[in-house]
Amino acid sequence: MSGGKPIGDVDLEMLQRQSFSYFLNEMNPDNGLVIDKTAADWPASIAATGFALAAYPVAVERGFMPRAAAVERTLTTLRFFWNSPQGPESDATGYQGFYYHFLDMRTGRRAWQCELSTIDSAFLLAGALTAGVYFDADTDDEHEIRSLAKSLYRRADWQWALNLGATVTHGWKPESGFLKYRWEGYDEAMLLYVLGLGSPDHGLPESCYIAWTSTYRWEQCHGYEYIYAGPLFTHQLSHMWIDFRGIQDTFMRAKGIDYFENSRRATYVQQQCAMDNPLKFAGYGRNCWGITASDGPGPNTIKVSGIERQFFGYLGRGVPYGPDDGTIAPWAAVSSLPFAPELVLLTTAYYIDHVKLTHSNPYGFKATFNPTYPVNSSNPHGWVSPFHCGLNQGPIVLMIENHRSGLVWRLMRDCPFIASGLRRAGFSGGWLS
């Protein structure tokens, strides 16, 4: 699996365009909601909808859609969330300025008795703020986009989400109150804390960020020292919006690196774990890695070549400690493109040219594949997920763009709430100076 040629600019843009087309086609034009994944009767995801809001500016700049169409979609989405029911009722859309993780695609009301999600609300609000910075024309529609984006962000009551604790809770349910879990340990919640600290109306106390960083695990793996988080997406999602190059908080100043470098090291750890492949999964290697939270072929236990293997459905897979069942998420590799293009461009080419993961797929890569899982498949590389997922498509679109032009990073540098949140978290240096 060594060798091969890295993906070129033309094919990279094609993958970006195909991935973006998910947001063009898998949304409800009446409310802007984007479906979580391409399964029958599936609900919308507020995170996928936030990714769409951030992706529309990329699409305009790349010529994937006209500006007028992006304005219309963005306004529809922001108006829906601003006017949707906010309250403690079990069938509302949100409460305290946050929103339920999954919403009915048609009605926009809570689906599946899911939780009011602080992290998914953060992704939605980050998408809204991206739109608010990008759409800067002196027109009524773009003025309204800016006003709604700011109002939606300022409505979220981050202090309420603390539930009198030191760190932010994962969420809340009308039937049972706050969830017992809190955002502790390094993960994708960096964006959540920055947004919460930047709020001028319901901002988190600075002590909250200190409490969060005190739960980090600094480890050494395969010769790299870094803040450990197993699933690769945890090292990526906040970086879709925030350019961490050259800026440091107190924790990172003591370590002598920044969070961008931390994600680069995590990417190299991923590749090295795949090359070592201690559990002898099929396919793993130098150009075949991407172990993260994702769908899988299970759940079941099957004997494969004399070895009893346990396979999972949706799970937060990670390295080096697992869990791992041989399921690879190509989008997770692509989303590390800004950190380690020397690895990712080769791996992306392998997935396209050898595994044929974009073959006959309207939206680029399918969510996952598993060469170890025994299944009759038209793909010689084994089980391939039948679905596309909005949570996969967004990072591909945004991280390819950050690699190519830094567009989303540049936009969010001009967002005063992001800059304020970073400074209150103790960040300094680089573009914050």
C-alpha positions as CSV (number, residue, x, y, z in Angstrom):
1,M,0.0,0.0,0.0
2,S,3.0,2.2,-0.2
3,G,3.8,4.4,-3.2
4,G,1.1,5.7,-5.5
5,K,0.5,9.3,-6.5
6,P,-1.2,12.0,-4.3
7,I,-4.5,13.3,-5.5
8,G,-4.2,16.3,-7.7
9,D,-6.1,19.6,-7.5
10,V,-8.7,18.7,-10.1
11,D,-9.7,15.5,-8.4
12,L,-9.6,17.2,-5.0
13,E,-12.0,19.9,-6.2
14,M,-14.2,17.2,-7.7
15,L,-14.4,15.4,-4.3
16,Q,-15.2,18.7,-2.7
17,R,-17.9,19.4,-5.2
18,Q,-19.4,15.9,-4.9
19,S,-19.4,16.2,-1.1
20,F,-21.1,19.6,-1.1
21,S,-23.9,18.3,-3.4
22,Y,-25.2,16.4,-0.3
23,F,-26.2,19.8,1.1
24,L,-27.7,20.8,-2.2
25,N,-30.0,17.8,-2.4
26,E,-30.5,16.4,1.1
27,M,-32.2,19.5,2.6
28,N,-35.8,20.7,3.0
29,P,-36.1,23.9,1.0
30,D,-39.0,25.0,3.3
31,N,-36.9,25.2,6.4
32,G,-33.3,24.6,5.5
33,L,-32.9,21.5,7.6
34,V,-30.3,18.9,6.4
35,I,-30.9,15.2,6.8
36,D,-28.5,13.4,9.2
37,K,-28.0,10.5,6.8
38,T,-29.4,9.1,3.6
39,A,-31.6,6.5,5.3
40,A,-35.4,6.1,4.9
41,D,-37.5,8.3,7.2
42,W,-34.4,9.7,8.9
43,P,-34.5,13.1,10.8
44,A,-32.4,16.2,10.3
45,S,-29.3,16.8,12.3
46,I,-28.6,20.3,13.6
47,A,-24.9,19.7,13.3
48,A,-25.2,18.8,9.6
49,T,-27.4,21.9,9.1
50,G,-24.6,24.0,10.7
51,F,-22.1,22.4,8.4
52,A,-24.3,23.4,5.5
53,L,-24.4,27.0,6.6
54,A,-20.6,27.1,6.7
55,A,-20.4,25.3,3.4
56,Y,-22.6,27.7,1.4
57,P,-19.9,30.4,1.3
58,V,-17.3,27.8,0.1
59,A,-19.7,26.8,-2.6
60,V,-20.2,30.4,-3.8
61,E,-16.5,31.0,-3.9
62,R,-15.9,27.8,-5.8
63,G,-18.7,28.2,-8.2
64,F,-20.7,25.3,-6.9
65,M,-23.8,27.5,-6.5
66,P,-24.8,31.1,-7.2
67,R,-24.6,33.6,-4.4
68,A,-28.3,34.4,-4.7
69,A,-29.2,30.8,-4.1
70,A,-26.9,30.6,-1.1
71,V,-28.5,33.7,0.4
72,E,-31.9,32.2,-0.1
73,R,-31.0,28.9,1.6
74,T,-29.2,30.6,4.4
75,L,-32.0,33.0,5.1
76,T,-34.6,30.1,5.1
77,T,-32.5,28.2,7.6
78,L,-31.8,31.1,10.0
79,R,-35.4,32.3,9.9
80,F,-36.6,28.8,10.7
81,F,-34.3,28.5,13.8
82,W,-35.1,32.0,15.0
83,N,-38.9,31.5,14.7
84,S,-39.1,27.8,15.8
85,P,-40.6,26.9,19.2
86,Q,-38.3,27.5,22.1
87,G,-39.5,26.1,25.4
88,P,-39.5,23.3,27.9
89,E,-42.2,21.3,26.0
90,S,-41.2,17.9,24.8
91,D,-42.0,18.6,21.2
92,A,-40.3,22.0,20.8
93,T,-37.4,22.7,18.5
94,G,-35.1,24.1,21.2
95,Y,-34.8,25.6,24.7
96,Q,-32.6,28.3,26.2
97,G,-31.2,29.1,22.8
98,F,-30.0,25.5,22.2
99,Y,-31.6,23.0,19.9
100,Y,-32.4,19.3,19.9
101,H,-29.8,17.0,18.3
102,F,-32.3,15.6,15.8
103,L,-35.3,17.4,14.3
104,D,-38.1,16.1,12.1
105,M,-37.2,17.0,8.5
106,R,-40.7,18.4,7.8
107,T,-42.0,19.9,11.0
108,G,-38.6,20.9,12.6
109,R,-39.7,19.5,16.0
110,R,-37.7,17.3,18.3
111,A,-37.2,13.7,16.9
112,W,-36.7,10.4,18.7
113,Q,-37.0,12.0,22.2
114,C,-33.4,13.0,21.7
115,E,-31.4,15.4,23.9
116,L,-31.0,19.1,23.7
117,S,-27.4,19.0,22.5
118,T,-24.9,21.6,23.5
119,I,-22.2,20.5,21.1
120,D,-24.5,20.1,18.1
121,S,-25.9,23.5,18.9
122,A,-22.4,24.9,18.9
123,F,-21.9,23.5,15.3
124,L,-25.1,25.1,14.2
125,L,-24.3,28.4,15.7
126,A,-20.8,28.3,14.3
127,G,-22.3,27.8,10.8
128,A,-24.7,30.7,11.4
129,L,-21.8,33.0,12.4
130,T,-19.8,31.9,9.3
131,A,-22.7,33.0,7.2
132,G,-23.0,36.2,9.1
133,V,-19.4,37.2,8.3
134,Y,-19.4,36.0,4.7
135,F,-22.7,37.6,3.5
136,D,-21.6,41.2,3.9
137,A,-23.3,43.0,1.0
138,D,-25.5,46.1,1.6
139,T,-28.7,44.4,0.7
140,D,-31.8,43.7,2.8
141,D,-31.4,39.9,2.6
142,E,-27.7,39.9,3.6
143,H,-28.4,42.5,6.4
144,E,-31.0,40.0,7.7
145,I,-28.5,37.1,7.6
146,R,-26.1,39.1,9.7
147,S,-28.8,40.1,12.2
148,L,-30.2,36.7,12.6
149,A,-26.8,35.0,12.9
150,K,-25.9,37.4,15.7
151,S,-29.3,37.1,17.4
152,L,-29.3,33.3,17.3
153,Y,-25.8,33.1,18.8
154,R,-26.6,35.7,21.6
155,R,-29.7,33.8,22.6
156,A,-27.9,30.7,23.7
157,D,-27.7,30.7,27.5
158,W,-24.3,29.0,28.2
159,Q,-24.5,29.7,31.9
160,W,-27.7,27.7,32.1
161,A,-25.9,24.8,30.3
162,L,-23.3,24.7,33.2
163,N,-26.1,23.5,35.5
164,L,-24.1,25.0,38.4
165,G,-21.0,22.9,37.6
166,A,-17.5,23.8,36.6
167,T,-17.8,22.4,33.0
168,V,-20.6,22.4,30.4
169,T,-23.1,19.6,30.3
170,H,-23.7,17.5,27.2
171,G,-27.3,18.4,27.1
172,W,-30.8,18.3,28.6
173,K,-34.0,16.4,28.2
174,P,-37.5,17.8,29.2
175,E,-38.4,14.4,30.7
176,S,-35.3,14.0,33.0
177,G,-33.3,17.3,33.1
178,F,-29.6,17.6,32.5
179,L,-27.6,14.7,31.2
180,K,-25.0,13.4,33.7
181,Y,-22.1,13.8,31.3
182,R,-20.0,17.0,31.0
183,W,-17.6,18.1,28.4
184,E,-14.3,17.0,30.0
185,G,-11.2,15.6,28.4
186,Y,-9.9,17.0,25.1
187,D,-12.3,16.6,22.3
188,E,-14.4,18.6,19.8
189,A,-15.8,20.8,22.6
190,M,-13.0,23.3,22.1
191,L,-15.4,25.1,19.7
192,L,-18.2,24.9,22.3
193,Y,-16.0,26.5,25.0
194,V,-14.8,29.3,22.7
195,L,-18.3,30.1,21.6
196,G,-19.5,30.0,25.2
197,L,-16.7,32.3,26.5
198,G,-17.3,34.7,23.6
199,S,-21.0,35.3,24.4
200,P,-21.6,38.9,25.5
201,D,-24.9,38.1,27.1
202,H,-24.7,34.6,28.7
203,G,-21.0,33.9,28.6
204,L,-19.2,31.2,30.4
205,P,-16.8,32.2,33.3
206,E,-13.1,31.9,32.4
207,S,-12.8,29.3,35.2
208,C,-14.9,27.0,33.1
209,Y,-12.1,26.8,30.4
210,I,-9.5,26.2,33.1
211,A,-11.6,23.4,34.5
212,W,-11.9,21.8,31.0
213,T,-8.1,21.9,30.2
214,S,-7.4,20.4,33.6
215,T,-9.0,17.2,32.4
216,Y,-6.6,16.8,29.4
217,R,-4.5,13.6,29.0
218,W,-1.0,14.4,27.7
219,E,0.5,11.2,26.3
220,Q,3.3,9.8,24.2
221,C,2.4,7.4,21.4
222,H,4.6,6.2,18.5
223,G,7.1,8.8,19.4
224,Y,4.7,11.7,19.4
225,E,3.7,13.7,22.5
226,Y,0.2,15.1,22.2
227,I,-3.1,15.7,24.0
228,Y,-4.8,12.3,23.6
229,A,-8.3,11.9,22.1
230,G,-9.0,8.6,20.4
231,P,-11.4,9.2,17.5
232,L,-9.7,11.3,14.8
233,F,-12.7,13.7,14.4
234,T,-12.1,15.1,17.9
235,H,-8.9,16.6,16.6
236,Q,-10.6,18.2,13.6
237,L,-14.1,19.6,14.1
238,S,-13.2,22.7,16.0
239,H,-10.4,23.3,13.5
240,M,-13.0,23.5,10.7
241,W,-13.7,27.0,12.0
242,I,-10.8,28.2,14.1
243,D,-7.3,28.7,12.8
244,F,-5.1,27.5,15.7
245,R,-1.8,28.0,13.9
246,G,0.5,30.1,16.1
247,I,-2.0,30.8,18.9
248,Q,-1.7,29.2,22.3
249,D,-3.5,29.0,25.5
250,T,-1.8,28.5,28.9
251,F,-1.8,24.7,28.5
252,M,-0.2,24.7,25.1
253,R,2.3,27.5,26.0
254,A,3.7,25.1,28.6
255,K,4.0,22.3,26.0
256,G,5.6,24.5,23.4
257,I,3.1,23.7,20.6
258,D,-0.3,24.8,19.4
259,Y,-3.5,22.8,18.8
260,F,-2.8,22.7,15.0
261,E,0.4,20.9,15.7
262,N,-1.4,18.7,18.2
263,S,-3.8,17.6,15.4
264,R,-0.9,17.0,13.0
265,R,0.7,14.6,15.6
266,A,-2.7,12.9,16.1
267,T,-2.9,12.3,12.3
268,Y,0.6,10.7,12.3
269,V,-0.4,8.5,15.2
270,Q,-3.4,7.4,13.2
271,Q,-1.3,6.4,10.3
272,Q,1.3,4.7,12.4
273,C,-1.3,2.7,14.3
274,A,-2.7,1.5,10.9
275,M,0.7,0.5,9.8
276,D,1.4,-1.4,13.0
277,N,-2.0,-3.0,12.8
278,P,-1.7,-5.1,16.0
279,L,-5.2,-6.7,15.5
280,K,-4.4,-7.7,11.9
281,F,-7.3,-6.0,10.3
282,A,-7.5,-6.3,6.5
283,G,-6.6,-3.2,4.5
284,Y,-4.9,-1.2,7.2
285,G,-1.6,0.4,6.1
286,R,0.3,3.5,5.2
287,N,-2.4,4.9,2.9
288,C,-5.4,3.3,4.5
289,W,-6.5,4.8,7.9
290,G,-9.2,7.0,9.4
291,I,-10.5,5.5,12.7
292,T,-13.1,7.7,14.3
293,A,-16.8,7.9,15.4
294,S,-18.6,6.3,12.6
295,D,-21.1,3.7,11.3
296,G,-20.0,0.1,11.0
297,P,-21.2,-3.3,9.7
298,G,-22.3,-4.7,13.1
299,P,-23.3,-5.2,15.8
300,N,-22.4,-8.9,15.7
301,T,-19.6,-11.3,16.4
302,I,-18.3,-13.5,13.6
303,K,-15.3,-15.9,13.2
304,V,-13.1,-14.6,10.5
305,S,-10.2,-16.7,9.3
306,G,-10.3,-18.6,12.6
307,I,-10.4,-15.4,14.7
308,E,-13.6,-14.4,16.5
309,R,-14.1,-10.8,15.8
310,Q,-16.6,-8.4,17.3
311,F,-18.1,-5.8,14.9
312,F,-20.0,-2.7,15.9
313,G,-22.6,-0.4,14.5
314,Y,-22.2,3.3,15.2
315,L,-19.3,3.7,17.7
316,G,-16.6,6.2,18.7
317,R,-13.7,4.1,17.3
318,G,-10.2,5.4,18.1
319,V,-6.5,4.7,18.5
320,P,-4.3,3.6,20.1
321,Y,-6.6,2.1,22.7
322,G,-9.7,1.3,20.6
323,P,-12.4,0.3,20.3
324,D,-11.5,-0.8,16.8
325,D,-13.2,-3.4,14.5
326,G,-11.5,-2.7,11.2
327,T,-13.9,0.0,10.1
328,I,-12.3,2.9,8.2
329,A,-13.9,6.3,7.6
330,P,-12.3,7.9,4.6
331,W,-13.8,11.3,5.5
332,A,-11.8,11.3,8.7
333,A,-8.5,11.0,6.7
334,V,-9.5,13.8,4.3
335,S,-10.4,16.1,7.2
336,S,-6.8,16.0,8.4
337,L,-5.7,17.5,5.1
338,P,-4.7,20.9,6.5
339,F,-2.5,19.3,9.2
340,A,-0.7,16.7,7.2
341,P,-1.2,17.0,3.4
342,E,1.8,14.8,2.7
343,L,-0.1,11.9,4.2
344,V,-3.7,12.8,3.3
345,L,-3.2,13.5,-0.4
346,L,-1.8,10.0,-0.9
347,T,-4.5,8.3,1.3
348,T,-7.3,10.2,-0.5
349,A,-5.9,9.1,-3.9
350,Y,-5.8,5.5,-2.6
351,Y,-9.5,5.6,-1.6
352,I,-10.5,7.0,-4.9
353,D,-8.3,5.1,-7.3
354,H,-7.9,1.7,-5.6
355,V,-10.9,1.3,-3.2
356,K,-13.2,3.1,-5.7
357,L,-15.1,4.7,-2.9
358,T,-16.4,7.5,-5.1
359,H,-17.5,5.1,-7.9
360,S,-21.2,5.6,-8.7
361,N,-21.6,7.6,-5.5
362,P,-23.4,11.0,-6.0
363,Y,-21.9,12.5,-2.9
364,G,-18.3,11.4,-3.0
365,F,-17.2,8.9,-0.3
366,K,-19.6,6.7,1.4
367,A,-19.4,6.9,5.2
368,T,-17.3,3.9,6.0
369,F,-15.9,0.6,4.7
370,N,-14.6,-2.5,6.4
371,P,-12.3,-4.9,4.4
372,T,-12.3,-7.4,7.4
373,Y,-16.0,-7.9,7.6
374,P,-17.1,-11.0,5.7
375,V,-19.8,-10.0,3.2
376,N,-20.6,-10.6,-0.4
377,S,-19.8,-7.2,-1.9
378,S,-19.4,-5.8,-5.4
379,N,-16.4,-3.9,-3.9
380,P,-13.3,-6.2,-3.5
381,H,-12.4,-4.1,-0.4
382,G,-15.3,-5.6,1.5
383,W,-18.3,-4.1,3.3
384,V,-19.1,-0.5,2.3
385,S,-21.7,1.6,4.1
386,P,-24.9,2.1,2.1
387,F,-25.2,5.6,3.5
388,H,-23.9,9.1,3.2
389,C,-23.9,11.3,6.3
390,G,-24.0,15.0,6.7
391,L,-21.5,14.9,9.6
392,N,-19.0,13.4,7.1
393,Q,-19.7,15.6,4.2
394,G,-19.3,18.9,6.0
395,P,-15.7,18.3,7.2
396,I,-14.6,17.2,3.8
397,V,-15.9,20.4,2.2
398,L,-14.6,22.7,4.8
399,M,-11.2,21.1,5.5
400,I,-10.4,20.8,1.8
401,E,-11.2,24.5,1.5
402,N,-9.1,25.4,4.5
403,H,-6.2,23.5,2.9
404,R,-6.7,25.2,-0.4
405,S,-7.5,28.8,0.6
406,G,-8.0,29.1,4.3
407,L,-11.4,30.7,3.5
408,V,-13.4,29.5,6.6
409,W,-10.4,30.3,8.9
410,R,-10.2,33.8,7.4
411,L,-13.9,34.4,7.8
412,M,-13.9,33.4,11.5
413,R,-10.9,35.5,12.3
414,D,-13.2,38.4,11.5
415,C,-15.9,37.1,13.9
416,P,-15.6,39.2,17.1
417,F,-17.2,36.5,19.2
418,I,-14.6,33.9,18.2
419,A,-11.8,36.3,18.9
420,S,-13.3,37.3,22.2
421,G,-13.8,33.7,23.3
422,L,-10.3,32.8,22.4
423,R,-8.8,35.7,24.4
424,R,-11.0,34.9,27.4
425,A,-9.7,31.3,27.2
426,G,-6.2,32.7,27.5
427,F,-5.1,32.4,23.8
428,S,-2.6,34.9,22.5
429,G,0.0,35.2,19.7
430,G,-0.3,34.7,16.0
431,W,-3.3,36.3,14.3
432,L,-4.8,37.3,17.7
433,S,-1.9,39.7,18.4
